[in-house]
Amino acid sequence: MNPTNKQAQKQPRTVPEFYDLLAPHYDSMTGFENRFLQEKPFFRLLVERYGIKKALDAGCGSGFHSLLLSQLGVKVTAVDLSAEMLRLTQEHARRYDVKLKVLKGSFGDLGTLIQDRFDAVFVMGNSLAHLLSHADLTKSLRGLSSLVAPEGIFFAQNLNYERILATKDRIQSTKDVGDTSFVRFYEYDEDGIIFNILTRQKGSGMAEEKLETIRLRPVLRDELVGVLEHAGFDEIKVFGGISMEPFDSGTSKDLVVLARKRN
């Protein structure tokens, strides 16, 4: 199954539109259940090493990392722009019997929405790529910095766009879940990347296809580190994944940063 150029010409959605529409398939597409076993050891290490008692999950999606942190004894505030993703987060919290504070808002809203300070702020799932200018990235990270307590940490997971832009591979991933196939693919232009998810539902007759599209802005290592320094962070460490293996610009799948708030 190869996405055609015609399929990829759909007008990009806004962030809340994109994730509201994606919500019914999001957990299947991201392997929600299986990730607990895979990721919990790394987050336990962070919680124990940095004494995390209270955390903000900014851009929480369907709440996976919020639940994971809560299971590790952390008091979590979960924030997202998508009402449907927040609904899923609340459903998961009930099912897993954990307590979360859930708020709807953008990174730019958090300074007015939240008066609290956190031991850690997490921005997972490539969320920073939805900030479509350097100015937006700078404003957002300064706002998030204001929510981190002195000596607290900022932890973000982004895709490694240095590798992606060097190879310009079109198909990023394919996944089959039962009768549904998900194809994630990119289009490249002078403004950045158009991210597409093609969902193909197989049935007794013709397969039904649905395409959702959103624009992304690649955030590279040097820009991210520079903005974090100006936002009040130091001890900035860069990794190639949440397991904290060394970052290699040519081969790492992810760009993960761990930074400490200056006292």
C-alpha positions as CSV (number, residue, x, y, z in Angstrom):
1,M,0.0,0.0,0.0
2,N,1.7,3.2,-1.2
3,P,0.2,6.6,-0.5
4,T,-0.1,8.7,-3.7
5,N,0.7,12.3,-4.2
6,K,-3.0,13.0,-4.7
7,Q,-3.7,11.5,-1.3
8,A,-1.1,13.8,0.3
9,Q,-2.6,17.0,-1.1
10,K,-5.3,17.3,1.6
11,Q,-5.2,20.6,3.5
12,P,-3.3,20.3,6.8
13,R,-5.4,20.3,10.0
14,T,-4.9,22.4,13.1
15,V,-3.4,20.5,16.0
16,P,-6.7,20.0,17.9
17,E,-8.5,19.0,14.8
18,F,-5.8,16.5,13.8
19,Y,-5.7,14.8,17.2
20,D,-9.5,14.9,17.8
21,L,-9.9,13.0,14.5
22,L,-7.1,10.6,15.2
23,A,-8.3,9.8,18.8
24,P,-10.4,6.7,17.9
25,H,-7.3,4.9,16.5
26,Y,-4.5,6.6,18.5
27,D,-4.0,3.9,21.2
28,S,-4.0,1.1,18.6
29,M,-1.6,3.0,16.4
30,T,0.9,3.7,19.2
31,G,0.8,0.4,21.0
32,F,-0.6,1.8,24.2
33,E,-0.7,-1.3,26.3
34,N,2.7,-2.7,25.4
35,R,4.5,0.5,26.2
36,F,4.1,0.2,29.9
37,L,6.5,-2.7,30.2
38,Q,9.0,-1.1,27.8
39,E,9.1,2.4,29.2
40,K,8.5,2.1,32.9
41,P,12.1,1.2,33.9
42,F,13.4,4.4,32.4
43,F,10.8,6.6,34.0
44,R,11.3,4.9,37.3
45,L,15.0,5.8,37.1
46,L,14.1,9.5,36.4
47,V,11.6,9.6,39.3
48,E,14.1,8.1,41.7
49,R,17.2,10.0,40.6
50,Y,15.5,13.5,40.6
51,G,13.1,13.0,43.4
52,I,10.0,13.7,41.3
53,K,6.9,14.0,43.4
54,K,4.9,16.4,41.2
55,A,5.0,16.5,37.3
56,L,3.4,18.3,34.4
57,D,2.8,16.2,31.2
58,A,2.4,18.9,28.5
59,G,0.9,17.6,25.3
60,C,-0.3,14.4,27.1
61,G,-2.1,12.8,24.1
62,S,-4.2,10.0,25.4
63,G,-2.4,10.1,28.7
64,F,0.1,7.2,28.5
65,H,3.0,9.0,30.3
66,S,0.6,10.6,32.8
67,L,-0.6,7.2,33.8
68,L,2.9,5.8,33.8
69,L,4.2,8.6,36.1
70,S,1.1,8.2,38.4
71,Q,1.8,4.5,38.8
72,L,5.3,5.5,40.0
73,G,3.8,7.6,42.7
74,V,4.0,11.0,41.0
75,K,1.2,13.6,41.3
76,V,0.5,14.5,37.6
77,T,-1.2,17.4,35.8
78,A,-2.0,16.4,32.2
79,V,-2.5,19.1,29.6
80,D,-3.5,18.8,25.9
81,L,-5.1,20.9,23.2
82,S,-7.4,18.0,22.0
83,A,-10.6,17.5,23.8
84,E,-10.9,14.0,22.5
85,M,-7.4,13.1,23.7
86,L,-8.2,14.5,27.1
87,R,-11.4,12.4,27.1
88,L,-9.3,9.3,26.5
89,T,-6.9,10.3,29.2
90,Q,-9.7,10.5,31.7
91,E,-11.1,7.2,30.6
92,H,-7.7,5.6,31.0
93,A,-7.3,7.1,34.5
94,R,-10.5,5.6,35.6
95,R,-9.6,2.2,34.1
96,Y,-6.2,2.2,35.6
97,D,-7.5,3.6,38.9
98,V,-5.2,6.6,39.1
99,K,-5.9,10.2,39.9
100,L,-4.9,12.9,37.4
101,K,-5.6,16.6,37.1
102,V,-6.6,17.2,33.5
103,L,-6.6,20.6,31.7
104,K,-7.2,21.7,28.2
105,G,-4.8,24.3,26.8
106,S,-1.8,25.0,24.6
107,F,1.8,25.5,25.7
108,G,1.2,29.2,25.5
109,D,-1.8,29.0,27.9
110,L,0.0,27.2,30.7
111,G,1.4,30.2,32.5
112,T,-2.2,31.5,33.1
113,L,-3.8,28.0,33.5
114,I,-1.4,26.8,36.1
115,Q,-0.1,28.5,39.2
116,D,1.8,25.5,40.5
117,R,5.5,24.6,40.2
118,F,6.7,21.1,39.3
119,D,9.6,18.9,40.0
120,A,9.5,17.9,36.4
121,V,7.9,18.9,33.1
122,F,7.6,16.3,30.4
123,V,7.0,17.0,26.7
124,M,6.7,13.7,25.0
125,G,5.5,12.4,21.6
126,N,7.2,14.8,19.3
127,S,4.9,17.6,20.6
128,L,7.5,20.4,20.1
129,A,7.4,19.9,16.3
130,H,3.9,21.4,16.3
131,L,5.4,24.8,17.2
132,L,5.8,26.3,13.7
133,S,8.3,29.0,14.3
134,H,11.5,29.7,16.3
135,A,9.5,32.4,18.2
136,D,6.8,30.0,19.1
137,L,9.4,27.5,20.4
138,T,11.2,30.1,22.4
139,K,8.0,31.5,24.0
140,S,6.7,28.0,24.8
141,L,9.9,26.8,26.4
142,R,10.2,30.0,28.4
143,G,6.7,29.4,29.6
144,L,7.3,25.8,30.5
145,S,10.5,26.8,32.3
146,S,8.5,29.1,34.6
147,L,6.6,26.0,35.7
148,V,9.7,24.1,36.7
149,A,10.8,24.4,40.3
150,P,14.4,25.4,41.0
151,E,16.6,22.3,40.5
152,G,13.7,20.6,38.7
153,I,14.0,18.9,35.3
154,F,12.7,19.4,31.8
155,F,12.5,16.1,29.8
156,A,11.4,16.2,26.1
157,Q,11.3,13.6,23.4
158,N,11.3,14.7,19.8
159,L,12.1,12.9,16.6
160,N,15.6,13.2,15.2
161,Y,15.0,15.5,12.3
162,E,18.7,15.7,11.4
163,R,18.4,12.1,10.2
164,I,15.0,12.6,8.7
165,L,16.0,15.7,6.7
166,A,19.2,14.0,5.5
167,T,17.5,10.9,4.2
168,K,14.2,12.5,3.2
169,D,12.5,9.1,3.5
170,R,8.9,9.3,2.6
171,I,7.4,6.3,4.5
172,Q,8.1,6.6,8.2
173,S,6.3,3.6,9.5
174,T,3.5,1.1,8.7
175,K,1.5,-0.8,11.3
176,D,-1.3,-3.4,11.0
177,V,-3.7,-3.8,13.9
178,G,-6.4,-6.4,13.1
179,D,-8.1,-5.3,10.0
180,T,-6.7,-1.7,10.2
181,S,-3.5,-0.5,8.6
182,F,-1.7,2.7,9.5
183,V,0.8,4.4,7.2
184,R,2.8,7.4,8.5
185,F,4.4,9.3,5.7
186,Y,6.0,12.7,5.0
187,E,6.0,15.4,2.3
188,Y,8.8,17.9,2.3
189,D,8.7,21.5,1.2
190,E,10.5,24.8,1.9
191,D,8.4,25.4,5.1
192,G,9.2,22.1,6.7
193,I,7.4,18.8,6.7
194,I,3.8,17.8,6.1
195,F,3.0,14.7,8.2
196,N,0.3,12.3,7.0
197,I,-1.4,9.4,8.5
198,L,-3.3,7.1,6.1
199,T,-5.7,4.7,7.9
200,R,-7.0,1.8,5.8
201,Q,-9.9,-0.2,7.2
202,K,-10.3,-3.6,5.5
203,G,-13.8,-5.0,5.2
204,S,-15.8,-7.5,3.2
205,G,-15.9,-5.1,0.2
206,M,-13.6,-2.3,-0.9
207,A,-11.1,-1.1,1.7
208,E,-12.0,2.3,3.3
209,E,-9.2,4.8,3.4
210,K,-8.9,8.0,5.5
211,L,-6.1,10.5,5.4
212,E,-5.3,13.1,8.0
213,T,-2.6,15.7,7.5
214,I,-0.7,18.2,9.7
215,R,2.3,20.5,9.3
216,L,5.4,20.0,11.4
217,R,8.5,22.2,11.9
218,P,11.7,20.1,12.5
219,V,13.4,21.0,15.7
220,L,17.1,20.3,15.6
221,R,19.5,19.6,18.4
222,D,21.4,22.9,18.4
223,E,18.3,25.0,18.2
224,L,16.6,23.1,21.1
225,V,19.7,23.3,23.3
226,G,20.2,27.0,22.6
227,V,16.6,27.8,23.4
228,L,16.7,25.8,26.6
229,E,19.8,27.6,27.7
230,H,18.1,31.0,27.2
231,A,15.0,29.7,29.0
232,G,16.9,29.2,32.2
233,F,18.1,25.6,32.0
234,D,21.6,24.2,32.4
235,E,23.1,20.7,32.6
236,I,21.5,20.0,29.3
237,K,22.1,16.4,28.1
238,V,21.1,15.0,24.7
239,F,20.2,11.4,24.1
240,G,19.1,9.2,21.2
241,G,16.0,7.8,23.1
242,I,14.3,7.5,26.4
243,S,16.7,4.7,27.4
244,M,19.3,7.5,27.3
245,E,21.7,6.0,24.8
246,P,24.1,8.4,23.1
247,F,22.7,10.6,20.4
248,D,23.9,10.1,16.9
249,S,22.6,12.6,14.4
250,G,22.8,10.1,11.5
251,T,21.3,7.1,13.1
252,S,19.3,7.9,16.3
253,K,15.5,7.6,15.9
254,D,14.8,10.2,18.6
255,L,16.2,13.5,20.0
256,V,15.7,13.4,23.8
257,V,16.8,16.2,26.1
258,L,17.1,16.3,29.8
259,A,17.8,19.7,31.4
260,R,18.0,21.1,34.9
261,K,16.4,24.3,36.0
262,R,18.9,26.9,37.3
263,N,18.5,27.7,41.0
